[in-house]
Amino acid sequence: MNFETFIAKKILKGKSGNGRLANPVITVATGGIALGVVVMIVSVMVVTGFRKEITNKVTGFGAHIRINNFDSNNSYEEVPISNKALFISRLQKNPEISHVQQYATKAGIIKTSEEIQGVVLKGVSSDYNWNFSQIK
C-alpha cells in the first residue's frame, strides 16, 4: 500500500469518537473539490469551442492562403490577377484545395457630420463560398 492511500484511509475512517465530526467535513470538502474540477473542465470545453468557431469565421472571411501580385506598392488596392491565369485552373483541379475565390479590395473614406474613418471594402463574386457563416 502506498503512503497516499494509507493517509486517505486513515482520514476517512478515523477513530470512532472523532469520526462523527470529520466525516461530514471531509464529504463536503471532497464534493467541493469535485464540483470545482467539473466547472473547470466545462469552462475549458466552452473556451475551446468558442476559439474553434472564431478561427473558422476569421479564415472564412480571410483565407488560409492568399495569392497576390508581387508589388512594392503599400496601397490597400492590389494589382489584379487575370481570371484566365494558368495557375488558377490548376488550383481548382487540385483535390486538396476546397475552394478558389477571386476577390477585389477598394480603399475608401466614410464621412459623418463629426468623424472621418478610412475603410477597406472587399468585393466578392456571386459564387463566393458563404458556408463558414450564417450570412447568406
Rosetta blueprint (number, residue, H / E / L):
1 M L
2 N L
3 F H
4 E H
5 T H
6 F H
7 I H
8 A H
9 K H
10 K H
11 I H
12 L H
13 K H
14 G L
15 K L
16 S L
17 G L
18 N L
19 G H
20 R H
21 L H
22 A H
23 N H
24 P H
25 V H
26 I H
27 T H
28 V H
29 A H
30 T H
31 G H
32 G H
33 I H
34 A H
35 L H
36 G H
37 V H
38 V H
39 V H
40 M H
41 I H
42 V H
43 S H
44 V H
45 M H
46 V H
47 V H
48 T H
49 G H
50 F H
51 R H
52 K H
53 E H
54 I H
55 T H
56 N H
57 K H
58 V H
59 T H
60 G H
61 F H
62 G L
63 A L
64 H L
65 I L
66 R L
67 I L
68 N L
69 N L
70 F L
71 D L
72 S L
73 N L
74 N L
75 S L
76 Y L
77 E L
78 E L
79 V L
80 P L
81 I L
82 S L
83 N L
84 K L
85 A L
86 L H
87 F H
88 I H
89 S H
90 R H
91 L H
92 Q H
93 K H
94 N L
95 P L
96 E L
97 I L
98 S L
99 H L
100 V L
101 Q L
102 Q L
103 Y E
104 A E
105 T E
106 K E
107 A E
108 G E
109 I E
110 I E
111 K E
112 T L
113 S L
114 E L
115 E L
116 I E
117 Q E
118 G E
119 V E
120 V E
121 L E
122 K E
123 G E
124 V E
125 S L
126 S L
127 D L
128 Y L
129 N L
130 W L
131 N L
132 F L
133 S L
134 Q L
135 I L
136 K L
